[in-house]
Amino acid sequence: MVLSKVSDLAKNVGDKTSSAIETTKQNSKISSEQNAINAVMRQIGEFYYEKYAETGVADEGIVKFCKTIDGHNATIGEAKAEIARIKTESAAASSGVICPTCGGTNAADRKFCGDCGCKLEAEKRLCACGAEIAAGAKFCGECGARFDEIAVAAAFVESDDDANFEEGE
């Protein structure tokens, strides 16, 4: 009798497991078919939007959706333009000279600020060996010393008048 009950219990568990597996398979099939329908619906939408974009004409109900897409595309265009502006400013800032008066970014070869007209005096950075250190350099080009090990002396570029004035004293 006990053996019979255990056997019945095992059969019921097996039946329920088979049923659960079959249900899961069918749910997976349904999900797969819904995904296929969604892909085709997207293609239909893209088809009608392309027609609208080409001609400016569409059924009244579709025009609303197309204009919504246009709005999203405009926002994407603005975001892309902002990214380009940020990248351009970043590139200019990293390769240019910052004005000490107004903070404007100028090309490295400029002598005067394009924003305020202030004279841009480049700061010289000198290695302990006396060689000028190029901006962004990690090693001295003359002695090979590592930048973080160099005793760097910062001195503003003096004009010829200032140099003559110091010699005459």
matplotlib code that plots the C-alpha trace (Angstrom):
import matplotlib.pyplot as plt

x = [0.0, 2.8, 4.6, 1.4, 1.1, 4.8, 4.3, 1.2, 3.0, 5.9, 3.5, 1.7, 5.0, 6.1, 2.9, 3.0, 6.7, 5.9, 2.9, 5.1, 7.8, 5.2, 3.7, 7.1, 7.8, 4.4, 5.1, 8.5, 6.9, 4.3, 7.0, 9.1, 6.0, 5.3, 8.9, 8.5, 5.3, 7.0, 9.9, 7.4, 5.4, 8.6, 9.4, 5.9, 6.4, 9.8, 8.3, 5.6, 7.9, 10.3, 7.4, 6.3, 9.9, 10.2, 6.8, 5.6, 2.3, 0.8, -2.6, -3.9, -3.4, 0.2, 1.2, 1.0, 3.5, 5.8, 5.9, 6.8, 9.7, 10.7, 10.8, 13.0, 15.3, 15.6, 16.6, 19.2, 20.6, 20.9, 22.6, 25.1, 25.8, 26.5, 28.8, 30.7, 30.9, 32.2, 34.9, 36.0, 36.3, 38.1, 40.6, 41.1, 41.7, 44.2, 46.2, 45.8, 46.9, 44.6, 44.4, 45.4, 43.1, 39.8, 40.3, 39.7, 41.3, 43.7, 45.8, 49.3, 51.0, 48.9, 50.7, 47.4, 44.1, 41.4, 38.7, 40.2, 43.3, 45.6, 49.2, 49.7, 53.0, 53.9, 55.2, 58.5, 59.2, 62.8, 64.5, 67.3, 69.7, 68.3, 66.4, 62.9, 60.3, 57.6, 54.0, 52.8, 56.3, 57.0, 60.8, 63.4, 64.4, 68.0, 69.0, 66.3, 65.2, 61.7, 59.3, 58.2, 61.8, 62.8, 63.2, 61.1, 61.6, 58.7, 59.6, 57.5, 59.0, 60.6, 60.3, 63.6, 63.0, 62.8, 65.9, 67.8, 66.5, 67.9, 71.3, 71.6, 71.1]
y = [0.0, 2.4, 1.4, 2.1, 5.6, 6.4, 5.2, 7.3, 10.3, 9.8, 9.5, 12.7, 14.6, 13.3, 14.3, 17.8, 18.2, 17.2, 19.6, 22.4, 21.7, 21.6, 24.9, 26.5, 25.4, 26.8, 30.1, 30.3, 29.7, 32.4, 34.9, 34.1, 34.7, 38.0, 39.1, 38.2, 40.2, 43.2, 43.1, 43.1, 45.9, 47.9, 47.3, 48.5, 51.6, 52.3, 51.8, 54.3, 56.8, 56.6, 57.3, 60.3, 61.6, 61.4, 62.9, 64.7, 62.9, 60.1, 59.0, 61.3, 58.8, 58.1, 61.8, 62.2, 59.4, 60.6, 64.1, 62.5, 60.7, 64.0, 65.6, 62.8, 63.1, 66.8, 66.2, 63.6, 66.1, 68.8, 66.3, 65.3, 69.0, 69.6, 66.6, 68.0, 71.5, 69.9, 67.9, 70.9, 73.1, 70.3, 69.9, 73.6, 73.9, 71.0, 72.4, 76.1, 78.8, 80.0, 83.8, 84.8, 87.8, 86.5, 82.7, 82.5, 79.7, 80.7, 78.9, 78.0, 80.4, 83.5, 86.4, 88.2, 86.9, 86.7, 87.5, 90.4, 91.5, 90.9, 89.9, 86.2, 85.6, 81.9, 80.4, 78.7, 75.5, 74.7, 71.5, 71.5, 71.2, 74.5, 73.0, 74.2, 71.6, 71.2, 71.3, 67.8, 66.3, 63.5, 63.5, 66.3, 66.3, 67.3, 65.2, 62.6, 63.3, 62.2, 65.2, 64.4, 64.2, 67.5, 70.6, 72.8, 76.5, 78.5, 81.9, 84.1, 85.0, 88.4, 91.0, 92.4, 95.7, 93.8, 91.9, 95.1, 96.8, 94.1, 94.1, 97.8, 97.8]
z = [0.0, 0.8, -2.3, -4.3, -2.8, -3.6, -7.1, -7.6, -6.2, -8.5, -11.5, -10.5, -10.2, -13.6, -15.2, -13.7, -14.7, -18.3, -18.3, -17.0, -19.7, -22.4, -21.2, -21.1, -24.7, -25.9, -24.0, -25.7, -29.1, -28.4, -27.4, -30.5, -32.7, -30.9, -31.5, -35.2, -35.4, -33.7, -36.2, -39.2, -37.6, -37.2, -40.9, -41.9, -39.8, -41.3, -44.8, -44.2, -42.5, -45.5, -47.8, -45.6, -45.5, -49.3, -50.2, -47.0, -47.6, -45.5, -44.1, -41.4, -38.6, -39.6, -39.9, -36.2, -35.6, -38.4, -36.8, -33.5, -35.2, -36.8, -33.4, -32.0, -35.1, -34.5, -30.9, -32.0, -34.5, -31.8, -29.5, -32.2, -33.0, -29.2, -29.1, -32.1, -30.4, -27.2, -29.1, -31.0, -27.9, -26.1, -29.0, -29.2, -25.4, -25.4, -28.3, -27.6, -25.3, -22.5, -22.1, -18.5, -18.7, -20.1, -20.2, -23.9, -25.9, -28.7, -31.2, -30.0, -32.5, -31.5, -29.8, -28.8, -27.5, -30.1, -27.5, -25.5, -27.4, -24.4, -25.2, -24.8, -23.1, -23.4, -20.2, -20.6, -18.7, -18.3, -17.3, -14.7, -17.7, -19.0, -22.0, -22.7, -22.0, -24.7, -23.6, -22.7, -22.8, -20.4, -20.9, -21.5, -25.2, -24.3, -21.3, -21.2, -17.7, -16.7, -16.5, -12.9, -11.8, -13.4, -11.3, -13.6, -13.4, -14.9, -16.3, -18.5, -21.9, -21.5, -24.2, -25.7, -23.8, -20.5, -21.2, -22.2, -19.1, -16.8, -18.6, -18.2, -14.4]

ax = plt.figure().add_subplot(projection="3d")
ax.plot(x, y, z, "-o")
ax.set_aspect("equal")
plt.show()
